[in-house]
Amino acid sequence: MESKWKPFEGQEYVIEDLGRPAIFLLPIRKLKILIEGTTVKEHLHRFLIKNFGAYTTSTIPGFGFWKDVQKATISDECREYEVSFLGKERIPTLLKKLAEIACTIREECVYVKAGQYSCLVYPRRK
């Protein structure tokens, strides 16, 4: 599969195609919860660097809104994370980790957008 960037390459520069981005949101106040002896924020940082090599993060200027299990509307300041990767085979690795984090922070699900598609990732409860 040829890179979408190939037509833009020039003699003065080289382009490395990073693939499509995957974006997900987590409530900021829950990033301090401990997971495996460290905060969710640090645990996620290590996971993203190990598995994807890089990521970006920013605080959303405003609040995210969603319904909880009781259908009440919740709002909270969220942190947006973004990683990029080629191919679809790496998506399950990310989704599995996000389901694990959702359990840890006691969220019903995590919003994820990969390329042009979005979904909610629900952990399977045992």
C-alpha positions in Angstrom: 0.0 0.0 0.0 1.5 3.3 -1.1 1.7 6.2 1.3 -0.8 9.0 0.8 2.1 11.4 1.3 4.2 9.9 -1.6 3.0 12.5 -4.1 4.2 15.3 -1.9 7.8 14.2 -1.5 10.5 16.5 -2.8 14.2 16.6 -3.3 14.7 18.8 -0.2 12.9 16.6 2.3 11.7 13.1 3.1 8.3 12.2 4.5 7.6 9.4 6.9 4.0 8.3 6.9 2.7 7.8 10.5 -0.6 6.4 9.5 -3.9 7.5 10.8 -4.3 9.0 14.3 -6.2 7.4 17.1 -7.6 9.9 19.7 -9.1 9.1 23.1 -10.3 11.1 26.1 -9.9 10.5 29.8 -11.2 12.5 32.7 -8.3 14.6 34.1 -9.3 14.1 37.8 -9.0 10.3 37.3 -5.4 10.3 35.9 -4.0 10.3 39.5 -5.6 7.0 40.4 -3.0 4.3 41.0 -2.6 1.4 38.5 0.2 -1.2 39.0 2.0 1.0 41.6 2.0 4.2 39.5 -0.6 6.8 38.4 -2.8 6.1 35.4 -1.1 9.1 33.7 2.4 7.6 34.1 1.2 4.1 33.3 -0.4 5.3 30.1 2.7 7.3 29.2 4.9 4.2 29.5 2.5 2.1 27.5 2.1 4.6 24.6 5.9 5.2 24.3 6.6 1.4 24.4 3.9 0.4 21.9 3.7 3.5 19.6 6.9 5.4 20.1 5.3 8.8 20.6 2.0 10.5 21.5 0.6 13.9 22.1 -1.7 15.1 24.8 -3.6 18.2 25.6 -6.3 19.5 28.0 -9.5 20.1 26.1 -10.4 23.7 26.5 -13.8 23.0 28.0 -15.6 19.9 29.2 -16.6 16.6 27.9 -20.3 15.6 28.4 -21.7 12.0 28.6 -24.3 9.9 30.4 -23.4 7.6 33.2 -24.9 4.2 34.0 -28.0 5.8 35.6 -28.4 8.0 32.4 -27.5 11.2 34.4 -25.5 13.7 32.4 -21.9 14.0 33.6 -19.4 16.7 32.6 -15.7 16.8 33.4 -12.5 18.3 32.2 -10.8 15.8 29.9 -7.3 15.0 28.7 -7.0 14.2 25.0 -4.4 11.7 23.9 -3.4 11.0 20.3 -1.2 8.3 18.8 -0.6 7.4 15.1 0.3 4.1 13.6 0.2 2.3 10.2 -2.1 -0.6 9.8 -5.1 -1.8 11.7 -3.3 -4.7 13.5 -2.2 -2.3 16.3 -5.7 -1.1 17.2 -6.6 -4.0 19.5 -3.5 -3.4 21.6 -4.7 0.2 22.3 -8.3 -0.8 22.8 -7.3 -3.5 25.3 -5.3 -1.0 27.3 -8.1 1.5 27.3 -10.6 -1.1 28.5 -8.2 -1.9 31.4 -7.9 1.8 32.3 -11.7 2.2 32.1 -12.0 -0.5 34.8 -9.3 1.0 36.9 -10.8 4.5 36.9 -14.3 3.2 37.2 -15.5 4.6 33.9 -18.2 2.7 32.0 -16.3 3.3 28.7 -13.7 5.4 26.9 -14.4 7.4 23.8 -12.0 6.6 20.9 -11.6 7.9 17.4 -9.4 6.1 14.9 -9.1 7.7 11.5 -12.6 8.7 10.4 -14.4 6.3 12.8 -15.3 6.7 16.5 -16.5 4.2 19.1 -16.9 3.7 22.8 -14.7 1.0 24.3 -16.5 -0.9 27.2 -14.4 -3.3 29.3 -15.9 -6.8 29.7 -16.7 -7.0 33.4 -16.0 -10.3 35.1 
